[in-house]
Amino acid sequence: MRATTKAAVAVALVGGVAAGVITWAVNRDSQQTASSSPVSLSTATVERKDLVTYNETTATLGFVATAALSSPLDGTVTSIVKVGDTIDSGTVVAYLDGAPVVALVGDIPTFRALSATSTDGSDIRQLEQNLVLLGYDPKAKIAIDNHFDAATTAAVKLWEAELGVTEDGAVPKTRLVYVSGRLLVDTVAATVGSHVASGGSLAAGRVVERKVYLASTVAKHGAIGSVVSPGTPVVTGTVLFTDNGVPVIAVEGDSAALPALGRVLKVGVTDGADVKVLERALVDLGFDPDSTMTVNDHFDATTANVVQAWQAKIGVAAADTVTVPKGSFVVVPSGLLAGTALVVDGTTIAGDTVVSTLTAPAREVSTTAPVGDATFVFGASIEVEFPDGTRQTGTVVDVGTTATNSSNTPGATPSVPINIRVDQIPSTVDSFVQIPVTLRVVADEAKGAFVVPVSALVALAEGGYAVEAVDSTQADGTFVSHLVGVTTGLFADGFVAVIGKQLSEGLKVVVPS
């Protein structure tokens, strides 16, 4: 309670205390005492601001994916990576019987040896992308496609020379392990001198950067432009980049079956699965609203009309013959974001090149919520507080479909797993595989309310609250003031929302210093 050492000049109660005005003029000394205890007084102002209270719950920040590296052959371990090492494209994971086992980036696992005698396949394209990216095609001779040709052989020989193995231009199945991106080694299962069987565990780690390579394979290369910005969601129709003015779009699908458009499409071209992939994408993008086009392997005049509408939308100039240039689309997995650009806008490239990457968040926040909880619906925004006190807004990206009764209480509402994506994760948690975080969900809010510090409230003997509005400050430091009755609302962060007839923004009120 605040004590007054100066006598009240006048007291007159007008109206109801709760929301009315008490015209109680008071001289307030900024150095008052009560029961010999000094109370220093100062002023605050009535502000108009939003007040929010939160419900808080604990969740876990963890890595979305882990990867295990298996030995491609029987052998004795003569060297192996260590815990904490990074594995990326080109990393020698281990030496078995003195031969290197090398990691490359890709989603297609090794299933055969590759050489100039191999039949065409997407695994060859995957190998070529890595060879180009690692610099083993310095004269830009490789065509990144499904065919292992002389340029591929030459690149493999350069790679073999660096690895210190026989330069025969062939890649044995036992040399490669493919990883889905950059890994951080958490465990090593084999030791130097130990024997591992084919398929046995070498190491395991966290996927700290998912990688899907995007290569330009247009027929005539030129300046790269319009490279998609990092973090952009990549869906069917996203323009990934342009090469020599040719827009290259993403098509969501099975990249192992058909990684990219490898030929020119136009009326009269032989039927093929690539035609069907393009037609399905154009339907999904809404360029055939009247369903005039049959989605099949055949490129006919109707297909050409739909293609023309799509090309006009993405800025391709009309031509006498509607064609879809080689390399105009790349088939990519769903749910990815644009990652690191490896070629900047304006760069002129001489040959097939990896222009950019796709990625996915390496870490997400996981929790559970009761079935039907509206707080955690797909797309909802949730504030996440990290152990260092920083807060970021996360987005619910997955609501599980398997419900469980974790409490084992009969009749209890079951819960489902929830995943929350946070774009900006502080570096202070980088060294943790998992770490608790706090989810803050709005419980109540008052928007644009008049607020004062809680300490400004005066409890009245007859009930209710008031604030002491300052009329003036006298030469001796005392305040001339009057009480204004208020109705209290939401309390949050040391403030309280108040309603009163004589309240206004900027009004000075008395508070303890």
C-alpha positions in Angstrom: 0.0 0.0 0.0 1.2 3.5 -0.8 1.3 6.0 2.1 0.7 9.8 1.8 2.6 12.3 3.9 0.8 15.4 2.6 -2.8 16.0 3.5 -5.5 15.6 0.8 -6.7 18.9 -0.5 -10.2 17.7 -1.6 -12.0 14.4 -1.9 -15.1 13.9 -4.0 -16.3 10.5 -5.3 -18.1 10.7 -8.6 -19.9 7.8 -10.2 -18.8 4.1 -9.8 -15.2 3.4 -8.8 -14.7 0.5 -11.2 -14.9 2.5 -14.4 -15.6 6.0 -13.2 -13.5 8.9 -12.0 -12.5 9.7 -8.4 -11.7 13.4 -8.3 -9.3 13.0 -5.4 -6.7 15.7 -5.6 -3.5 14.6 -3.8 -0.1 16.1 -3.2 2.4 13.3 -3.6 6.0 13.6 -2.4 8.4 11.6 -4.6 10.2 10.6 -1.4 7.3 9.4 0.8 7.5 7.1 3.8 5.2 4.5 5.3 5.9 2.9 8.7 9.4 4.4 8.4 10.1 2.5 5.2 11.1 4.9 2.3 9.1 4.5 -0.9 10.5 6.2 -4.0 7.9 7.2 -6.5 8.1 8.1 -10.2 5.8 8.1 -13.1 4.9 6.0 -16.1 2.6 6.8 -19.0 -0.6 5.1 -20.2 0.3 3.2 -23.4 -1.8 1.7 -26.2 -0.4 -1.7 -27.1 -1.2 -5.4 -27.5 -1.0 -7.7 -24.5 -0.6 -11.5 -25.0 -0.5 -14.4 -22.6 0.7 -17.8 -23.5 0.3 -21.4 -22.7 3.7 -23.2 -22.7 4.6 -26.8 -23.3 7.9 -28.6 -23.9 8.8 -30.1 -27.3 12.0 -31.5 -28.8 14.2 -30.1 -31.6 15.8 -32.9 -33.5 17.2 -33.9 -36.9 14.7 -35.0 -39.5 16.8 -37.7 -41.0 19.8 -39.9 -40.2 21.8 -42.1 -42.6 23.6 -45.4 -42.1 26.6 -46.1 -44.4 27.0 -49.8 -45.2 30.1 -51.5 -46.6 29.8 -52.3 -50.3 32.2 -55.3 -50.0 33.8 -57.8 -47.6 37.1 -56.5 -46.4 39.5 -55.4 -43.7 39.2 -51.8 -42.6 42.5 -50.0 -43.1 41.1 -46.5 -42.6 37.7 -45.0 -41.6 36.1 -41.7 -40.8 35.9 -40.4 -37.2 33.0 -39.2 -35.1 32.4 -35.5 -35.9 33.7 -35.8 -39.5 31.6 -34.4 -42.4 30.7 -36.7 -45.3 29.8 -35.0 -48.6 30.2 -35.7 -52.3 33.7 -37.1 -52.8 34.5 -38.0 -49.2 36.4 -41.2 -48.8 34.4 -42.9 -46.1 36.8 -45.8 -45.5 39.6 -47.9 -47.1 38.8 -51.6 -47.2 41.7 -53.9 -48.1 43.4 -50.7 -49.1 40.7 -49.6 -51.7 38.7 -46.4 -51.2 35.0 -46.4 -50.6 33.7 -43.0 -51.7 30.5 -41.2 -50.9 28.6 -39.4 -53.6 25.4 -37.5 -53.3 22.2 -39.0 -54.8 19.0 -40.8 -54.0 19.6 -43.9 -56.3 21.6 -46.6 -54.4 24.5 -48.3 -56.1 23.3 -51.5 -57.7 25.8 -52.2 -60.5 29.2 -51.4 -61.9 29.4 -48.6 -64.4 31.5 -48.3 -67.5 31.3 -47.5 -71.2 29.6 -50.9 -71.7 26.8 -50.2 -69.3 23.2 -49.8 -70.5 21.7 -46.3 -70.1 20.3 -45.5 -66.7 19.5 -42.8 -64.2 22.4 -44.0 -62.1 24.8 -42.8 -64.8 23.3 -39.4 -64.8 23.7 -39.3 -61.0 27.4 -40.3 -61.3 28.0 -37.6 -64.0 26.4 -34.9 -61.9 28.9 -35.7 -59.1 31.9 -35.9 -61.4 31.0 -32.5 -63.0 30.4 -30.9 -59.6 33.7 -32.2 -58.2 35.6 -30.7 -61.1 36.5 -33.8 -63.1 35.2 -32.4 -66.3 37.4 -29.3 -66.7 36.7 -28.9 -70.4 32.9 -29.2 -70.0 32.7 -32.3 -72.3 30.2 -34.4 -70.3 26.6 -34.4 -71.3 24.7 -35.0 -68.1 22.4 -37.7 -69.2 21.8 -41.5 -68.9 24.6 -42.5 -71.2 28.2 -43.4 -70.1 30.3 -42.2 -73.0 33.9 -41.2 -73.7 33.6 -37.9 -71.8 32.3 -39.8 -68.8 35.2 -42.3 -69.1 37.7 -39.4 -69.2 36.2 -37.8 -66.1 36.3 -41.1 -64.2 40.0 -41.5 -65.1 40.8 -38.1 -63.7 38.9 -39.1 -60.5 40.7 -42.4 -60.3 44.1 -40.7 -60.6 43.3 -38.5 -57.6 42.1 -41.6 -55.6 45.3 -43.5 -56.5 43.5 -46.4 -58.1 43.9 -48.0 -61.5 42.8 -45.5 -64.2 40.6 -47.7 -66.3 37.6 -45.4 -66.6 35.2 -47.9 -64.9 33.5 -47.6 -61.6 33.1 -50.9 -59.7 30.0 -51.3 -57.5 32.3 -51.8 -54.5 33.7 -48.2 -54.7 30.6 -46.1 -54.1 28.1 -45.4 -51.3 25.4 -42.8 -52.1 24.2 -40.4 -49.4 21.2 -38.0 -49.5 23.2 -35.0 -48.6 25.9 -33.7 -46.3 26.2 -35.9 -43.2 27.8 -35.4 -39.8 29.2 -38.6 -38.4 27.7 -39.5 -35.0 28.8 -43.2 -34.7 31.5 -45.3 -36.3 30.7 -49.0 -36.2 34.0 -50.4 -37.5 37.6 -50.0 -36.4 40.9 -50.2 -38.2 41.9 -53.8 -38.5 38.4 -55.2 -38.1 36.7 -57.2 -40.8 33.3 -56.0 -42.2 31.0 -58.0 -44.4 29.3 -56.7 -47.4 26.3 -54.8 -46.1 27.8 -54.4 -42.7 27.7 -51.1 -40.9 30.6 -48.6 -41.3 29.2 -45.4 -39.8 26.0 -43.5 -39.2 25.2 -39.8 -39.0 22.8 -36.9 -39.2 21.7 -35.5 -42.5 22.6 -31.8 -41.9 22.0 -30.7 -45.4 19.7 -32.6 -47.8 20.9 -32.2 -51.4 19.2 -32.8 -54.8 21.3 -31.5 -57.7 19.7 -29.5 -60.5 21.7 -29.7 -63.7 21.2 -27.6 -66.8 21.1 -29.9 -69.9 19.6 -27.6 -72.5 20.9 -28.1 -76.1 22.7 -24.7 -76.3 24.1 -23.2 -73.1 24.4 -19.5 -72.4 23.9 -17.1 -69.5 22.2 -18.5 -66.4 19.4 -16.3 -65.0 16.5 -16.3 -62.5 18.0 -18.9 -60.2 15.3 -19.7 -57.7 16.0 -18.0 -54.3 17.1 -20.3 -51.4 14.2 -21.3 -49.2 11.6 -21.1 -51.9 9.2 -24.1 -51.8 9.7 -26.1 -55.1 6.6 -27.5 -56.6 5.5 -28.5 -60.1 5.9 -25.4 -62.3 8.5 -23.6 -60.2 11.0 -22.0 -62.6 14.3 -23.2 -61.2 16.5 -21.1 -63.5 16.9 -20.1 -67.1 19.8 -21.1 -69.4 20.3 -19.0 -72.6 16.7 -17.8 -72.1 15.2 -21.3 -71.8 13.2 -21.6 -68.5 13.8 -24.9 -66.7 10.9 -25.9 -64.4 10.5 -28.5 -61.7 8.1 -31.4 -62.0 7.4 -33.4 -58.9 7.7 -37.1 -59.5 10.0 -40.1 -59.6 13.4 -38.8 -60.6 14.9 -42.3 -60.7 12.5 -43.2 -63.5 12.7 -40.0 -65.5 15.2 -37.4 -64.1 14.8 -34.8 -66.8 13.6 -34.0 -70.3 16.3 -35.5 -72.6 15.0 -34.5 -76.0 13.0 -31.9 -77.9 9.2 -32.4 -77.8 6.9 -31.3 -80.5 4.1 -32.6 -82.8 5.4 -35.7 -84.6 7.9 -36.8 -81.9 7.8 -40.5 -81.0 5.6 -41.4 -78.1 7.3 -41.5 -74.7 6.9 -41.3 -70.9 8.4 -37.8 -71.0 5.4 -36.6 -72.9 3.0 -38.0 -70.3 5.0 -36.4 -67.5 4.8 -33.0 -69.2 1.1 -33.3 -70.0 0.3 -34.3 -66.4 2.2 -31.3 -65.1 0.4 -28.9 -67.4 -3.0 -30.3 -66.3 -1.9 -29.9 -62.6 -0.9 -26.3 -63.3 -4.3 -25.5 -64.8 -3.4 -25.0 -68.4 -6.1 -27.4 -69.7 -9.2 -26.2 -67.8 -11.6 -27.7 -70.4 -9.9 -31.1 -70.3 -9.3 -31.0 -74.1 -5.9 -32.8 -73.8 -5.6 -36.5 -73.3 -2.8 -37.3 -70.8 -0.8 -40.1 -72.5 2.5 -40.7 -74.2 1.5 -38.8 -77.4 2.4 -35.2 -78.3 -0.4 -34.0 -80.6 -1.8 -30.6 -81.7 -3.9 -30.3 -78.5 -0.8 -30.9 -76.4 0.9 -28.2 -78.5 -1.9 -25.7 -77.7 -1.7 -26.3 -74.0 2.1 -26.0 -74.1 1.8 -22.7 -75.9 -0.5 -21.4 -73.2 2.0 -22.5 -70.5 5.0 -21.0 -72.4 3.2 -17.7 -72.8 2.7 -17.6 -69.0 6.4 -18.1 -68.2 7.6 -15.6 -70.8 8.6 -17.9 -73.8 8.1 -16.1 -77.1 5.6 -17.6 -79.5 7.1 -19.6 -82.4 5.7 -21.0 -85.6 6.3 -24.5 -84.3 5.5 -25.2 -80.7 8.4 -27.0 -79.2 9.6 -27.9 -75.7 13.4 -27.7 -75.7 15.6 -30.4 -74.3 16.2 -29.9 -70.6 13.1 -27.8 -70.1 12.0 -29.7 -67.0 13.7 -31.6 -64.2 11.8 -34.2 -62.2 12.3 -33.7 -58.4 11.1 -35.2 -55.2 8.1 -33.5 -53.5 8.4 -31.4 -50.4 11.8 -29.7 -51.0 13.0 -26.1 -50.9 15.5 -24.3 -53.1 18.9 -24.6 -51.6 22.4 -23.3 -52.5 22.9 -21.7 -55.9 26.1 -23.0 -57.4 26.1 -20.7 -60.4 25.2 -17.1 -59.9 22.8 -15.1 -62.2 24.6 -13.8 -65.3 27.2 -16.6 -65.5 27.7 -18.0 -68.9 28.3 -21.8 -68.8 30.1 -23.8 -71.5 28.5 -27.2 -70.9 26.2 -29.2 -68.8 26.5 -27.9 -65.3 25.0 -28.4 -61.8 23.4 -25.0 -61.4 21.7 -25.3 -58.0 20.5 -27.7 -55.3 17.3 -28.5 -53.6 17.2 -29.1 -49.9 14.9 -29.8 -46.9 15.0 -28.5 -43.3 17.6 -30.7 -41.4 15.8 -30.2 -38.1 12.2 -29.9 -36.9 10.5 -29.5 -33.6 8.4 -32.5 -32.6 5.6 -32.8 -30.0 2.2 -34.4 -29.6 -1.3 -32.8 -29.4 -4.8 -34.1 -28.7 -6.7 -35.2 -31.8 -8.6 -32.3 -33.2 -6.6 -29.6 -31.3 -7.1 -26.5 -33.4 -3.9 -25.0 -32.1 -1.8 -27.5 -34.1 -3.6 -27.6 -37.4 -1.5 -27.9 -40.6 0.0 -24.5 -41.4 -0.6 -23.0 -37.9 2.0 -20.6 -36.6 3.6 -21.6 -33.3 6.2 -19.6 -31.3 9.3 -21.6 -30.4 11.6 -20.6 -27.6 15.1 -22.0 -27.6 17.3 -22.7 -24.6 19.3 -19.5 -25.2 16.1 -17.5 -24.9 15.7 -16.6 -28.5 12.3 -17.0 -30.0 11.3 -17.8 -33.6 7.9 -18.5 -35.3 7.5 -22.1 -36.5 4.9 -23.6 -38.8 3.1 -26.9 -38.4 4.2 -28.9 -41.4 2.9 -32.3 -40.5 0.0 -33.6 -38.4 0.3 -37.4 -37.8 -2.4 -39.8 -38.7 -1.6 -42.4 -36.1 -3.2 -41.6 -32.7 -2.2 -43.1 -29.4 -3.4 -42.9 -25.8 0.0 -42.2 -24.1 -1.6 -41.8 -20.7 -3.2 -45.2 -20.8 -6.3 -43.7 -19.2 -9.5 -45.3 -20.5 -11.5 -42.7 -22.4 -8.7 -40.1 -22.6 -8.4 -38.2 -25.8 -5.7 -39.8 -28.0 -2.8 -37.7 -29.3 -1.1 -37.5 -32.7 2.5 -36.5 -33.5 3.1 -32.9 -34.6 6.1 -31.6 -36.6 6.9 -27.9 -36.6 9.4 -26.3 -39.0 11.5 -23.3 -37.9 13.4 -21.4 -40.6 15.9 -19.7 -38.3 17.4 -22.0 -35.7 20.1 -20.4 -33.5 23.6 -21.7 -33.7 23.7 -22.3 -30.0 22.0 -25.6 -30.5 24.2 -26.9 -33.4 26.1 -29.3 -31.3 23.0 -31.1 -30.0 21.4 -34.1 -31.7 18.2 -33.4 -29.7 17.4 -30.6 -27.3 14.2 -29.5 -25.4 12.5 -26.3 -26.6 9.4 -24.5 -25.4 6.3 -24.0 -27.5 4.4 -20.8 -26.7 0.8 -20.7 -27.8 -1.5 -17.7 -27.4 -3.9 -18.2 -24.5 -5.4 -14.7 -24.4 -4.8 -11.4 -26.0 -5.9 -7.8 -25.8 -5.2 -5.8 -28.9 -4.7 -2.1 -28.9 -5.6 -1.8 -25.2 -4.7 1.0 -22.8 -2.0 -0.5 -20.5 -0.1 0.6 -17.4 2.5 -1.2 -15.3 0.8 -3.5 -12.8 2.5 -1.4 -10.0 0.4 1.6 -11.0 -2.8 0.0 -9.7 -4.2 1.4 -6.5 -6.5 -1.0 -4.5 -9.4 0.9 -3.1 -10.8 0.2 0.3 -14.3 0.2 -1.1 -13.3 -2.3 -3.7 -11.9 -2.1 -7.3 -8.9 -0.3 -8.6 -7.7 3.1 -9.7 -4.6 4.7 -11.1 -3.2 7.9 -9.8 -3.1 10.4 -12.6 -0.5 13.2 -12.3 -1.7 16.7 -12.7 1.6 18.4 -12.0 4.9 18.2 -10.2 5.6 20.9 -7.7 9.0 22.6 -7.1 9.6 20.4 -4.0 9.1 17.2 -6.1 5.6 16.4 -4.9 3.0 15.3 -7.3 -0.4 16.9 -7.5 -2.6 14.0 -8.7 -6.1 12.5 -8.8 -7.4 9.0 -8.8 -9.0 7.6 -11.9 -11.1 4.5 -11.4 -10.3 1.6 -13.8 -11.5 -1.8 -14.7 -8.6 -4.2 -15.1 -8.3 -6.7 -18.0 -5.5 -8.9 -19.1 -2.2 -9.1 -17.1 0.9 -9.9 -19.1 4.7 -9.1 -19.0 4.3 -6.7 -16.0 1.5 -4.7 -17.6 -2.3 -4.7 -17.2 -5.0 -3.7 -19.6 -7.2 -1.0 -18.1 -10.5 0.7 -19.0 -11.4 4.1 -17.6 -13.4 7.1 -18.7 -10.5 9.6 -18.2 -7.8 7.4 -19.6 -5.8 8.6 -22.6 -2.6 7.6 -24.3 0.4 9.4 -22.7 -1.4 10.2 -19.4 1.2 10.1 -16.6 0.4 7.9 -13.6 2.3 7.3 -10.4 4.4 4.1 -9.9 7.0 3.0 -7.4 10.5 3.7 -8.7 
